[in-house]
Amino acid sequence: MIIDTVLLVASVALVASAVAVAAYAVVDTSNDPPAYLGLRGLKRAQALRDHALWAMLEPLVRWMAARARGVLGARARSHIERQIVLAGDVLGLTPEDVIALSLLSAGCALGWGVVYGLAMDRGPLFVILSVPLGTALPYLQISALGQRRLRRFQDGLPSIIDLLSLGLSAGLDLPGSLRQIVDKSSDPSDPLIEELSLVLQDLSLGKRRKEALSQLAARVPGESVREFVSAVVQAEEQGTPLADVLRIQAVTSRQRRSVRAEETAAKASVRMIGPLVLLFAAILILIVVPMAMKVGPELSN
């Protein structure tokens, strides 16, 4: 009895010590001030102006991000950083902010799972399933946004190449043609216009054309983008007329877009087989089960 009491007291003391150390680490961690430098900082400042909900959550996210800094390893941080860049630096997030959002989402999902489980008398199953789903939700949304942004960029690239070719044929240089496209655009938030604006900013800061375009290919790692950048760089190095090269590149990009659309349509038809089979099985059950329930008693009589 005495031994059990001692073990219980020791366990409680150990747990209390761990909680105290964790609480001290959380409180002692300094809160990072908001950073509004660079492209990501501009995106964060704009998001704070445009989204009221994000403006309310941002101080809490920043506070949690400062305390989650030691959780991320170098590899995980690099991977999350890559997804944020592909998503166009959405909300000006950092990898630590994504971890903080995942923790907040997990907490909200846990609360929803507990309330739903108690209201519907479903047991702990929804609680167990809701936490990992809530944790992964911010990352999945950022990844999906990056894929949509890349697809939109690749679909609009042939038209941009055509406009660049027209500008070069009219006597403009490449930066002048890019500036005309950016200035005349009706949607500054379009991914194409945003990336072309970044290329112009890099060129205005004194970067070489090859370096600015290589950074574009790194930010938007699509096959069509890589071919466009490679064609422009090779034309510059070999002295080939850039307007002719871009005209050929526009045709190639358009053909590649058509092939990609055909592949997507073919995959969609294959993916529809499973839902159609399930729908047919459900209809069959709705028809057969009532007939069996009606005919069964008649046969027994």
VOLUMMI-121549 format. One line per 3 residues: number of its first residue (from 1); for each residue x, y, z of N, C-alpha, C, CB. Coordinates in steps of 0.001 Angstrom, whole numbers. Last residue first. Glycine has a CB too. Layout:
REM residues N
NUM> X/Y/Z/X/Y/Z/X/Y/Z/X/Y/Z ~ ...
***
This chain:
REM residues 301
301> -45692/-18479/-47262/-47084/-18885/-47081/-47475/-19962/-48094/-48016/-17671/-47212 ~ -43210/-18021/-48301/-43298/-18829/-47062/-44729/-19272/-46788/-42765/-18029/-45854 ~ -43831/-16356/-50452/-43305/-17714/-50712/-43393/-18601/-49480/-41848/-17641/-51184
298> -44634/-14073/-49065/-45592/-14770/-49930/-45121/-16187/-50235/-45800/-13991/-51240 ~ -42278/-13219/-47742/-43431/-13733/-46964/-44450/-14478/-47824/-44130/-12582/-46253 ~ -40692/-12564/-50179/-40298/-13571/-49185/-41486/-14091/-48377/-39259/-12987/-48240
295> -41686/-10406/-51636/-41910/-11749/-52167/-41618/-12822/-51123/-41045/-11978/-53402 ~ -40908/-8202/-50112/-42326/-8409/-50435/-42608/-9842/-50865/-42761/-7449/-51537 ~ -38200/-8376/-49911/-38971/-8285/-48678/-40449/-8548/-48924/-38785/-6920/-48041
292> -37533/-8352/-52635/-37265/-9548/-51838/-38058/-9528/-50548/-35776/-9669/-51533 ~ -38314/-5728/-53304/-38957/-6877/-53953/-38748/-8146/-53153/-38420/-7064/-55370 ~ -36551/-4215/-51682/-38009/-4176/-51439/-38748/-5334/-52105/-38587/-2857/-51941
289> -34045/-5154/-52918/-34368/-5423/-51510/-35868/-5285/-51231/-33583/-4473/-50600 ~ -33980/-4257/-55625/-34076/-5689/-55319/-34548/-5933/-53897/-32734/-6365/-55535 ~ -33840/-1447/-55612/-34887/-2133/-56372/-35101/-3552/-55881/-34542/-2150/-57849
286> -31720/-773/-53998/-33010/-123/-53754/-34147/-831/-54495/-32949/1346/-54178 ~ -29703/-2283/-55223/-30148/-2643/-53871/-31513/-2039/-53583/-29127/-2172/-52815 ~ -29451/-872/-57631/-29851/-2283/-57650/-30363/-2736/-56288/-28677/-3162/-58082
283> -28559/1566/-56707/-29865/1492/-57378/-30375/61/-57386/-29773/2030/-58822 ~ -26053/738/-55687/-27052/1325/-54789/-28452/1255/-55405/-26689/2787/-54466 ~ -24789/-173/-58013/-25043/-1113/-56927/-26106/-575/-55963/-23743/-1408/-56168
280> -24635/2243/-59460/-25438/1130/-59995/-25769/117/-58908/-24693/433/-61146 ~ -22911/3639/-57757/-24262/4145/-57998/-25166/3050/-58536/-24229/5322/-58972 ~ -20612/2044/-57972/-21275/2193/-56674/-22704/2697/-56834/-20485/3148/-55779
277> -20082/2447/-60699/-20341/1092/-60188/-21070/1154/-58853/-19023/305/-60034 ~ -19624/5206/-60717/-20751/4661/-61473/-21106/3254/-61009/-20433/4650/-62965 ~ -17281/5431/-59117/-18561/5999/-58655/-19774/5454/-59405/-18531/7502/-58795
274> -15502/3881/-60938/-15795/3499/-59562/-17090/4107/-59040/-14657/3904/-58670 ~ -15475/5352/-63362/-15971/3974/-63343/-16364/3560/-61930/-14911/3010/-63900 ~ -14305/7809/-63289/-15764/7778/-63141/-16301/6360/-63039/-16421/8486/-64308
271> -11662/7415/-63882/-12028/7630/-62484/-13528/7583/-62259/-11491/8951/-62009 ~ -11799/7270/-66666/-11431/6077/-65899/-11854/6228/-64438/-9911/5820/-65993 ~ -12482/9899/-67297/-13394/8818/-67685/-13083/7536/-66923/-13310/8561/-69194
268> -10234/11253/-66339/-11542/11489/-65713/-12525/10373/-66045/-12115/12839/-66165 ~ -8226/10424/-68065/-8162/10008/-66668/-9512/10189/-65980/-7082/10799/-65927 ~ -9126/11742/-70394/-9030/10281/-70371/-8985/9756/-68936/-7784/9816/-71144
265> -8931/14423/-69609/-10243/13866/-69958/-10224/12345/-69922/-10676/14348/-71346 ~ -6159/14597/-69250/-7054/14815/-68109/-8436/14236/-68376/-7166/16312/-67794 ~ -5286/14160/-71860/-4911/13221/-70811/-5820/13357/-69599/-3460/13435/-70403
262> -6378/16433/-73098/-6827/15100/-73511/-6483/14053/-72463/-6202/14718/-74855 ~ -4914/18432/-71784/-6370/18395/-71641/-6925/17025/-72044/-7019/19502/-72493 ~ -2336/17819/-72689/-2634/17733/-71254/-4135/17683/-71008/-2020/18923/-70505
259> -2630/18384/-75397/-2326/17017/-74969/-2659/16825/-73505/-855/16687/-75219 ~ -3094/21138/-75227/-4126/20269/-75786/-3903/18821/-75366/-4147/20379/-77315 ~ -644/21975/-74188/-1860/22206/-73408/-2993/21325/-73911/-2272/23686/-73469
256> 1057/21313/-76296/1215/20613/-75018/-26/20803/-74146/2473/21118/-74275 ~ 144/23159/-78173/-3/21720/-78430/112/20930/-77132/1058/21237/-79442 ~ 940/25505/-76889/-481/25274/-77166/-742/23792/-77441/-945/26130/-78367
253> 3687/25214/-76859/2959/25280/-75593/1473/25012/-75785/3158/26641/-74942 ~ 4230/25294/-79625/4548/24098/-78845/3774/24069/-77531/6050/24029/-78568 ~ 3400/27902/-80238/2739/26761/-80885/2979/25489/-80087/3244/26583/-82333
250> 5226/29316/-78664/3790/29456/-78408/3016/28299/-79024/3270/30791/-78959 ~ 7655/28656/-79849/7388/28197/-78498/5909/28304/-78144/8215/28989/-77510 ~ 7465/30036/-82256/7502/28569/-82276/7156/28003/-80901/8893/28067/-82721
247> 7522/32612/-81164/6406/32203/-81997/6328/30673/-82081/6536/32814/-83402 ~ 9974/32670/-79881/8762/32697/-79078/7533/32289/-79875/8560/34070/-78497 ~ 11672/32646/-82127/11738/31557/-81148/10459/31509/-80312/12969/31727/-80229
244> 11004/35063/-83324/10755/33806/-84037/10751/32623/-83075/11813/33590/-85129 ~ 11840/36850/-81315/10432/36843/-81735/10097/35542/-82452/10129/38050/-82650 ~ 14596/36511/-81082/13742/36023/-80003/12280/35948/-80419/13882/36912/-78786
241> 16932/35375/-83359/15827/36345/-83142/14804/35798/-82155/15125/36684/-84482 ~ 19868/34151/-81715/18710/33877/-82564/17634/34925/-82312/18157/32452/-82302 ~ 22163/34214/-80153/21887/35336/-81034/20736/35117/-81997/23096/35656/-81801
238> 22688/32334/-78259/23072/32014/-79630/22810/33153/-80606/22340/30790/-80086 ~ 21732/33465/-75894/23128/33043/-75961/23589/32820/-77402/23326/31770/-75152 ~ 19036/33970/-76506/19905/35070/-76117/21381/34691/-76267/19611/35488/-74678
235> 18121/31396/-77026/18061/32402/-78088/18970/33583/-77774/16620/32886/-78286 ~ 18494/30231/-74506/19282/29761/-75645/19268/30762/-76788/18760/28418/-76130 ~ 16612/31704/-73020/18026/31749/-72654/18902/31305/-73823/18293/30865/-71424
232> 14195/31013/-74300/14619/32420/-74236/16112/32515/-73941/13815/33185/-73158 ~ 14145/28214/-73922/14141/28770/-75274/14636/30215/-75277/12734/28693/-75877 ~ 14083/27994/-71117/15220/27447/-71867/15300/28037/-73267/15118/25926/-71951
229> 11592/29167/-70599/12818/29778/-70067/14030/29283/-70839/12980/29464/-68563 ~ 9915/27309/-71939/9909/28728/-72294/11198/29408/-71836/8690/29431/-71675 ~ 10490/24932/-70561/10779/25024/-71997/10831/26483/-72447/9720/24255/-72812
226> 9563/25620/-67998/10983/25293/-68207/11369/25386/-69677/11289/23887/-67682 ~ 6856/25946/-68556/7640/27092/-68079/9128/26836/-68294/7354/27368/-66581 ~ 6099/23361/-69265/5968/24433/-70251/6803/25647/-69858/4499/24834/-70409
223> 6546/22046/-66823/7323/21682/-68002/7265/22773/-69060/6822/20367/-68582 ~ 6812/24056/-63842/6055/23330/-64851/6906/23066/-66081/4800/24103/-65236 ~ 7494/25356/-61264/8222/24245/-61879/7370/23416/-62830/8779/23353/-60812
220> 7861/28368/-60449/6753/27697/-61143/7341/26510/-61911/5987/28691/-62118 ~ 10270/29003/-59245/9029/29299/-58518/7840/28564/-59123/8760/30805/-58516 ~ 12098/28204/-61212/12161/27587/-59885/10876/27818/-59104/13352/28134/-59099
217> 11447/29847/-63344/11277/28402/-63505/11339/27672/-62171/12340/27849/-64441 ~ 12191/32299/-62143/10796/32062/-62530/10529/30572/-62673/10463/32789/-63849 ~ 14920/31914/-61944/14142/32001/-60712/12651/31822/-60983/14392/33340/-60022
214> 15499/32018/-64651/15747/30772/-63918/14992/30768/-62591/17257/30580/-63671 ~ 14927/34675/-65208/14069/33640/-65783/14270/32297/-65086/14344/33497/-67281 ~ 17015/35912/-63783/15618/36233/-63467/14670/35160/-63992/15239/37598/-64055
211> 19273/34803/-65059/19039/34569/-63637/17591/34834/-63259/19961/35442/-62799 ~ 19003/35768/-67667/19045/34322/-67421/18733/34021/-65970/20418/33743/-67795 ~ 19185/38529/-67287/17939/37938/-67780/17883/36445/-67502/17786/38192/-69276
208> 20695/39530/-64163/20759/39153/-65570/19460/38468/-65983/21969/38229/-65835 ~ 19565/42193/-62050/19848/40785/-62293/19901/40515/-63795/18787/39890/-61618 ~ 18848/44798/-61481/20151/44548/-62059/20497/43091/-62281/21162/45142/-61212
205> 16330/45382/-60749/17331/45392/-59682/18729/45040/-60192/16928/44421/-58586 ~ 14892/44945/-63036/15128/46333/-62654/16157/46453/-61538/13829/46980/-62224 ~ 14765/42158/-62992/15543/42820/-64042/15851/44270/-63674/14790/42768/-65376
202> 13089/41799/-60767/14454/41259/-60747/15331/41938/-61794/14434/39743/-60984 ~ 10770/43034/-61727/11450/43582/-60557/12890/43083/-60474/10690/43215/-59281 ~ 10138/41301/-63855/10471/42699/-64125/11200/43339/-62948/9206/43489/-64445
199> 9559/39010/-62367/10665/38985/-63339/11104/40414/-63662/10241/38240/-64644 ~ 7331/39923/-60963/8541/39576/-60224/9754/39525/-61149/8363/38233/-59514 ~ 5553/40185/-63090/5943/41378/-62323/7213/41120/-61520/4804/41810/-61378
196> 5261/37531/-63781/5919/38434/-64731/6346/39728/-64044/4984/38747/-65913 ~ 3874/36653/-61510/5208/36135/-61785/5953/37008/-62786/5122/34709/-62304 ~ 1470/38145/-61722/2309/38252/-60530/3734/37785/-60818/1709/37434/-59381
193> 503/37254/-64175/884/38655/-64037/1777/38846/-62817/-364/39547/-63932 ~ -7/34535/-63543/891/34910/-64634/1398/36339/-64469/183/34760/-65981 ~ -1918/34703/-61442/-575/34156/-61205/422/34511/-62295/-650/32663/-61077
190> -3680/37788/-61040/-3492/36580/-61831/-2083/36038/-61615/-3745/36859/-63330 ~ -3951/40202/-59827/-3764/39047/-58957/-3612/37742/-59716/-4912/38937/-58012 ~ -4508/42078/-61795/-3148/42036/-61245/-2886/40825/-60353/-2884/43289/-60464
187> -6293/41960/-64454/-6332/41219/-63193/-4921/41122/-62625/-6943/39801/-63394 ~ -5866/43255/-66819/-7078/43632/-66076/-7166/42961/-64717/-8307/43287/-66882 ~ -2782/44527/-68038/-3568/43419/-67498/-4749/43945/-66700/-2694/42511/-66620
184> -1074/46448/-68919/-2381/46370/-69578/-3277/45264/-69018/-2189/46154/-71056 ~ 1229/46002/-67400/492/47258/-67246/-911/47187/-67836/1257/48390/-67896 ~ 2070/43455/-68300/1727/43662/-66889/867/44915/-66724/3007/43777/-66029
181> 2551/43932/-71020/1591/42898/-70616/1132/43131/-69180/2213/41491/-70756 ~ 4510/45920/-70903/3240/46190/-71567/2170/45189/-71139/3417/46154/-73086 ~ 6557/44517/-69630/5926/45645/-68944/4590/46002/-69577/6848/46859/-68960
178> 7271/42651/-71582/6730/42192/-70304/6003/43319/-69579/7850/41636/-69421 ~ 8268/44412/-73522/7086/43597/-73822/6445/43086/-72541/7460/42416/-74734 ~ 10481/45450/-72114/9408/46340/-72552/8136/45579/-72873/9848/47133/-73763
175> 12068/43106/-71735/11477/43812/-70577/10351/44761/-70957/12546/44590/-69849 ~ 12562/42548/-74601/11816/41631/-73734/11271/42323/-72485/12703/40469/-73324 ~ 11907/45506/-76636/12759/44452/-76114/11935/43584/-75155/14012/45049/-75401
172> 9881/46296/-79536/10188/46355/-78108/11204/45283/-77742/8908/46188/-77269 ~ 9129/45962/-82175/10333/46730/-81896/10679/46873/-80433/10198/48058/-82474 ~ 7115/44263/-82811/6829/45692/-82940/8022/46570/-82573/5649/46058/-82073
169> 8124/41804/-82124/8008/42108/-83555/7739/43587/-83791/6896/41272/-84188 ~ 7818/41998/-79364/9165/41968/-79940/9139/42288/-81429/9810/40601/-79713 ~ 5012/41928/-79219/5751/43090/-78741/7160/43155/-79303/5808/43080/-77240
166> 4491/39370/-80271/3974/40562/-80953/4733/41820/-80522/2470/40731/-80668 ~ 5747/37799/-78316/6221/37747/-79703/5742/38962/-80493/5745/36456/-80384 ~ 4163/38390/-76098/5588/38741/-76088/6150/38766/-77501/6382/37751/-75223
163> 1750/37295/-76959/1840/38741/-76751/3296/39207/-76706/1122/39137/-75455 ~ 2504/34556/-77036/2050/35237/-78257/2169/36753/-78120/596/34852/-78575 ~ 3020/34169/-74329/4123/34051/-75290/3754/34713/-76608/4489/32573/-75524
160> 444/34438/-73321/1473/35393/-72924/2647/35361/-73901/1960/35094/-71498 ~ -766/32196/-74447/-1246/33531/-74803/-217/34601/-74450/-2572/33827/-74097 ~ 702/30079/-73175/749/30288/-74641/283/31673/-75074/-103/29247/-75334
157> 30/30409/-70321/1347/30748/-70854/1376/30919/-72374/2328/29692/-70461 ~ -2330/29558/-69238/-2292/30905/-69795/-982/31281/-70446/-2590/31877/-68739 ~ -1751/26968/-68358/-2820/27158/-69344/-2755/28540/-69992/-4185/26960/-68685
154> 250/27422/-66479/575/26686/-67697/-500/26862/-68766/755/25207/-67383 ~ -1218/28792/-64510/-67/29428/-65153/241/28734/-66477/1171/29391/-64222 ~ -3065/26867/-63733/-3543/28123/-64339/-2411/28840/-65073/-4142/29051/-63257
151> -1340/24983/-62623/-2157/24623/-63786/-2669/25872/-64499/-3341/23736/-63358 ~ -286/26446/-60470/603/25952/-61524/-177/25616/-62787/1372/24719/-61041 ~ -2633/26856/-58979/-1877/27998/-59478/-948/27578/-60620/-1069/28641/-58341
148> -3342/24247/-58310/-4251/25052/-59129/-3510/26235/-59740/-5446/25546/-58290 ~ -1108/23582/-56734/-1378/22837/-57962/-2318/23609/-58885/-1977/21469/-57630 ~ -1379/25421/-54609/-194/25437/-55460/-412/24709/-56772/969/24825/-54734
145> -3803/24579/-53505/-3708/25924/-54077/-2495/26034/-54992/-3629/26982/-52963 ~ -3038/22063/-52552/-4036/22155/-53622/-4006/23521/-54292/-5434/21877/-53071 ~ -1219/22884/-50550/-765/22056/-51671/-1739/22133/-52837/-595/20599/-51228
142> -2932/24287/-48839/-1809/24986/-49475/-1310/24206/-50683/-660/25198/-48471 ~ -4649/22187/-48087/-5175/23354/-48777/-4080/24132/-49490/-5896/24255/-47801 ~ -2877/20463/-46774/-3571/20002/-47974/-4140/21179/-48770/-4694/19028/-47597
139> -2118/22064/-44594/-1119/21660/-45586/-1780/21213/-46881/-239/20537/-45033 ~ -4625/22312/-43220/-3920/23487/-43774/-2889/23121/-44835/-3234/24249/-42660 ~ -5255/19433/-42655/-6074/20288/-43518/-5339/21525/-44037/-7299/20723/-42772
136> -3901/17867/-40852/-3414/17866/-42239/-4130/18877/-43126/-3567/16488/-42833 ~ -5356/18268/-38495/-3935/18609/-38540/-3437/18739/-39976/-3115/17556/-37797 ~ -7884/17270/-39136/-7715/18697/-38876/-6263/19130/-38941/-8285/19048/-37527
133> -7195/14547/-39354/-7756/15269/-40498/-7591/16778/-40322/-9243/14916/-40680 ~ -6306/13905/-36764/-5355/13879/-37898/-5872/14604/-39128/-5033/12449/-38272 ~ -8890/14536/-35395/-7613/15196/-35069/-6602/15097/-36216/-7012/14579/-33801
130> -11000/12922/-36295/-11019/14359/-36576/-9663/15021/-36352/-12059/15037/-35715 ~ -10701/10298/-35449/-10514/10602/-36861/-10376/12099/-37131/-11666/10050/-37657 ~ -11170/10452/-32702/-9912/9876/-33182/-9646/10269/-34633/-9938/8345/-33048
127> -13743/11522/-32667/-12651/12249/-32024/-11304/11761/-32560/-12714/12079/-30488 ~ -15181/9527/-33916/-15066/10819/-34597/-13956/11669/-33977/-16405/11576/-34539 ~ -14940/7465/-31943/-14422/7289/-33302/-14215/8624/-34003/-15368/6420/-34120
124> -15986/7456/-29376/-14733/8194/-29597/-14217/8129/-31035/-13673/7664/-28675 ~ -19598/7765/-29911/-18408/7232/-29276/-17164/8013/-29674/-18240/5772/-29628 ~ -21930/8787/-30847/-21136/7994/-31776/-19887/7404/-31138/-20748/8833/-32953
121> -24092/10460/-30054/-23793/9217/-29346/-23017/8251/-30244/-25092/8557/-28854 ~ -24441/12920/-31121/-24970/11802/-31895/-24727/10443/-31243/-24364/11811/-33265 ~ -23233/14515/-29166/-24595/14822/-29618/-25226/13637/-30328/-24588/16034/-30544
118> -20673/13380/-28842/-21606/13400/-27720/-23040/13635/-28172/-21202/14468/-26726 ~ -19633/13732/-31442/-19715/12400/-30857/-20679/12334/-29691/-18358/11952/-30410 ~ -19776/16499/-31729/-20571/15645/-32610/-20732/14243/-32022/-19924/15563/-33996
115> -17982/17317/-29690/-19376/17768/-29686/-20248/16854/-30532/-19477/19209/-30198 ~ -15609/16016/-30538/-16189/15736/-29218/-17664/16120/-29184/-15420/16492/-28116 ~ -15204/17119/-33098/-15382/15680/-32946/-16015/15320/-31614/-14055/14975/-33087
112> -14873/19834/-32498/-16010/19410/-33314/-16274/17926/-33143/-15765/19733/-34787 ~ -12488/19676/-31000/-13718/20175/-30388/-14950/19753/-31156/-13677/21677/-30285 ~ -10775/18686/-33033/-11013/17907/-31812/-12290/18360/-31113/-9819/18032/-30853
109> -10843/20798/-34831/-11386/19504/-35237/-11659/18616/-34034/-10430/18805/-36193 ~ -9567/22758/-33284/-10958/22963/-33717/-11607/21643/-34120/-11016/23957/-34891 ~ -7026/21513/-33012/-7832/21832/-31844/-9302/22040/-32186/-7290/23062/-31170
106> -6233/21365/-35698/-6409/20128/-34938/-7254/20372/-33694/-5047/19541/-34544 ~ -6048/24080/-36281/-7042/23271/-36978/-7297/21958/-36254/-6596/22999/-38406 ~ -3892/24753/-34618/-5204/25378/-34416/-6310/24553/-35061/-5214/26804/-34986
103> -1916/23144/-35815/-2289/22938/-34414/-3650/23547/-34106/-1231/23535/-33489 ~ -1848/24270/-38369/-2206/22856/-38214/-2619/22550/-36779/-1031/21957/-38627 ~ -964/26837/-37779/-2315/26658/-38315/-2773/25205/-38194/-2368/27102/-39780
100> 1636/26147/-36954/706/26765/-36008/-740/26618/-36485/1051/28253/-35812 ~ 2656/25174/-39366/2562/24283/-38213/1574/24841/-37180/3954/24083/-37572 ~ 2511/27561/-40832/1729/26401/-41268/1577/25395/-40122/2398/25724/-42492
97> 4348/29129/-39454/2938/29522/-39456/2043/28356/-39872/2716/30717/-40394 ~ 6709/27812/-40115/6249/27775/-38727/4786/28192/-38622/7119/28684/-37852 ~ 6889/28474/-42867/6660/27080/-42448/6188/26958/-41010/7923/26278/-42621
94> 4860/31486/-43301/6146/30817/-43154/5879/29352/-42779/7041/31534/-42071 ~ 2654/33332/-45468/2922/32339/-44436/4379/31897/-44454/2012/31134/-44614 ~ 1342/35272/-46983/2654/35573/-46431/3087/34587/-45358/2660/36957/-45868
91> -954/34318/-48112/-1084/34989/-46814/255/35382/-46211/-1821/34099/-45849 ~ 1055/32343/-50191/-303/32642/-49753/-283/33181/-48325/-1197/31386/-49845 ~ 3157/32202/-52097/3332/32850/-50787/1990/33280/-50205/4265/34069/-50908
88> 2238/30596/-54217/2316/32044/-54385/2459/32799/-53088/1115/32530/-55095 ~ 2381/27917/-53915/1060/28530/-53703/1094/30044/-53818/520/28145/-52344 ~ 5089/27507/-54135/4227/27074/-55243/2840/27695/-55138/4114/25544/-55269
85> 5828/28439/-51589/6268/29163/-52783/5402/28789/-53987/7754/28867/-53080 ~ 4682/26440/-49999/4237/27827/-49851/4617/28643/-51076/4841/28459/-48586 ~ 6130/24202/-50815/4697/24243/-51069/4156/25663/-50943/3964/23313/-50108
82> 8677/24903/-49864/8456/24703/-51297/6969/24790/-51633/9023/23344/-51745 ~ 8252/24910/-47113/8637/26151/-47792/8381/26059/-49289/10113/26468/-47532 ~ 7852/22206/-46710/6727/23121/-46507/7004/24456/-47195/6463/23336/-44997
79> 10489/21321/-47301/9329/20827/-48060/8138/21767/-47923/8937/19418/-47587 ~ 12059/22646/-45408/12290/22888/-46826/11094/22448/-47667/13550/22163/-47286 ~ 11007/21498/-43067/10879/22939/-43299/11078/23273/-44769/11888/23714/-42444
76> 11779/18854/-43372/10350/19187/-43335/10142/20666/-43614/9737/18815/-41972 ~ 14597/19202/-43284/13941/18606/-44450/12464/18966/-44506/14103/17090/-44432 ~ 15065/20325/-40753/15480/21038/-41964/14754/20506/-43199/16997/20920/-42156
73> 12175/20018/-38580/13505/19687/-39034/13822/20407/-40336/13648/18184/-39206 ~ 10226/21797/-36272/10504/21496/-37674/11966/21131/-37879/10134/22686/-38557 ~ 10243/22514/-33587/9609/21251/-33971/10021/20832/-35371/8090/21370/-33890
70> 11206/25014/-33009/12103/23879/-32806/11522/22549/-33240/12483/23794/-31375 ~ 8975/26624/-33494/10146/26722/-34361/11058/25513/-34217/10920/27990/-34055 ~ 6739/26907/-32013/6842/25668/-32796/8087/25644/-33665/5611/25493/-33669
67> 6799/29385/-30940/7005/28276/-30024/7093/26938/-30734/5902/28238/-29016 ~ 6230/30992/-33115/7491/31217/-32401/7810/30059/-31467/7431/32524/-31607 ~ 3671/30096/-33743/4772/29775/-34649/6123/29964/-33970/4694/30639/-35905
64> 2106/31207/-31744/2297/29756/-31753/3476/29365/-32648/1014/29050/-32228 ~ 2311/33918/-32544/2712/33509/-31200/2979/32005/-31139/1631/33896/-30182 ~ 1204/33783/-35104/2606/34192/-34954/3146/33792/-33584/2750/35715/-35155
61> -1417/33062/-34432/-610/32172/-35272/868/32499/-35126/-1035/32284/-36748 ~ -2181/35351/-32969/-2143/34043/-32309/-1278/33061/-33103/-3571/33480/-32141 ~ -2003/37345/-34997/-1167/37419/-33788/-1065/36085/-33049/-1719/38470/-32846
58> -3911/36224/-36976/-2479/36338/-37242/-1623/36506/-35990/-2238/37489/-38154 ~ -6640/36283/-36498/-5897/35085/-36119/-4387/35258/-36201/-6311/33942/-36989 ~ -7488/38777/-37433/-7765/38399/-36055/-6893/37237/-35600/-9226/38040/-35896
55> -6650/38703/-40085/-6137/39772/-39230/-6391/39467/-37748/-6781/41114/-39612 ~ -8208/36594/-40997/-6766/36395/-40876/-6138/37482/-40000/-6108/36385/-42267 ~ -10685/37901/-40961/-10472/36728/-40121/-8983/36464/-39910/-11142/35501/-40743
52> -10352/39951/-42858/-10576/40294/-41458/-10305/39109/-40538/-12001/40788/-41262 ~ -8307/40492/-45427/-9020/39387/-44785/-9145/39678/-43284/-8282/38025/-45032 ~ -6901/42749/-46322/-8032/42261/-47110/-8877/41215/-46390/-7532/41687/-48395
49> -4794/43330/-44576/-5730/44393/-44956/-7015/43829/-45570/-5061/45352/-45945 ~ -3488/40916/-44406/-4016/41505/-43176/-5005/42624/-43471/-2879/42033/-42313 ~ -2690/40627/-47063/-3685/39701/-46514/-4292/40246/-45228/-3056/38330/-46255
46> -755/42648/-47201/-1964/42744/-48017/-3063/41835/-47489/-1653/42395/-49469 ~ 1156/41627/-45423/516/42917/-45137/-772/43077/-45935/1475/44077/-45451 ~ 1826/39266/-46791/1247/39201/-45443/533/40501/-45101/2339/38908/-44397
43> 2912/40223/-49161/1708/39386/-49221/1031/39307/-47844/2065/37964/-49724 ~ 5117/41562/-48099/4072/42321/-48790/2778/41524/-48877/4537/42716/-50194 ~ 6535/39353/-47096/6045/40373/-46187/4958/41230/-46801/7174/41240/-45741
40> 7137/38063/-49488/6282/37395/-48506/5718/38391/-47501/7062/36299/-47776 ~ 8830/39920/-50720/7556/39563/-51337/6604/38933/-50330/7784/38610/-52500 ~ 10273/42067/-48113/10288/41134/-49225/8893/40842/-49750/10955/39853/-48812
37> 8948/42487/-44811/9983/42716/-45797/9885/41671/-46903/11372/42686/-45141 ~ 7417/42381/-42552/6767/42848/-43772/7793/43161/-44860/5917/44085/-43480 ~ 6888/40465/-39748/7880/40830/-40766/7155/41192/-42051/8893/39669/-41014
34> 5946/41030/-36363/5541/40758/-37756/6593/41275/-38730/4169/41407/-38066 ~ 8197/39694/-33862/7419/40801/-34442/7024/40472/-35872/8224/42122/-34402 ~ 7838/36708/-31978/8455/37385/-33111/7594/38555/-33566/8679/36405/-34270
31> 8132/36394/-28526/7208/36475/-29652/7853/37278/-30778/5860/37117/-29220 ~ 10291/34157/-26813/9938/35508/-27241/9032/35463/-28452/11192/36323/-27551 ~ 9559/31788/-24376/9881/32018/-25786/9409/33398/-26203/9240/30937/-26684
28> 8553/31523/-21834/9859/32165/-21962/10219/32476/-23408/10923/31288/-21354 ~ 6207/30113/-22160/6137/31500/-21716/7442/32231/-21986/5799/31566/-20233 ~ 7195/27624/-22998/6243/28364/-23833/6238/29846/-23464/4825/27776/-23687
25> 8843/26862/-20919/9415/27004/-22262/8505/27823/-23162/9665/25631/-22886 ~ 6975/26741/-18846/8048/27737/-18781/8670/27969/-20148/9124/27300/-17788 ~ 5438/24596/-19736/4819/25916/-19598/5880/27006/-19548/3944/25974/-18338
22> 7346/22530/-19614/6746/22908/-20902/6125/24294/-20834/5686/21884/-21322 ~ 7838/22519/-16858/8929/22807/-17788/8383/23237/-19140/9837/21583/-17952 ~ 5274/21836/-15928/5882/23107/-15537/7010/23494/-16476/6400/23030/-14108
19> 4931/19299/-17031/4022/20376/-17412/4619/21734/-17079/2671/20209/-16715 ~ 6987/17949/-15703/7010/18051/-17162/6109/19181/-17646/6576/16725/-17797 ~ 6099/18185/-13052/7374/18784/-13444/7456/18966/-14949/8536/17926/-12960
16> 3731/16725/-13186/3674/18143/-12857/4961/18855/-13249/3406/18331/-11370 ~ 4777/14186/-13726/3906/14834/-14705/3834/16333/-14454/2501/14224/-14663 ~ 6241/13799/-11324/6923/13784/-12620/6097/14480/-13688/7221/12351/-13049
13> 4204/13884/-9407/5271/14882/-9360/6010/14956/-10690/6253/14562/-8230 ~ 2733/11640/-10154/2107/12965/-10209/3162/14058/-10210/1148/13161/-9025 ~ 4687/9671/-9668/4152/9865/-11027/3527/11243/-11170/3111/8780/-11361
10> 5059/9929/-6915/6182/10163/-7817/5697/10415/-9247/7145/8968/-7787 ~ 2515/9211/-6011/3011/10559/-5743/4162/10903/-6685/3463/10687/-4277 ~ 2459/6539/-6899/1466/7486/-7384/1950/8921/-7194/130/7275/-6665
7> 4597/5441/-5451/4644/5441/-6921/3660/6452/-7503/4336/4035/-7468 ~ 3591/5786/-2848/4828/6455/-3240/4933/6542/-4754/6044/5719/-2665 ~ 1350/4112/-2946/1186/5541/-2690/2414/6327/-3127/910/5785/-1210
4> 2564/1624/-3371/1646/2163/-4383/1459/3669/-4208/282/1450/-4306 ~ 3974/1404/-958/4711/1464/-2214/3838/2048/-3316/5214/71/-2613 ~ 1910/1228/853/2805/2379/934/3559/2559/-375/3792/2218/2102
1> 834/-1205/0/0/0/0/872/1261/0/-945/3/1225
***
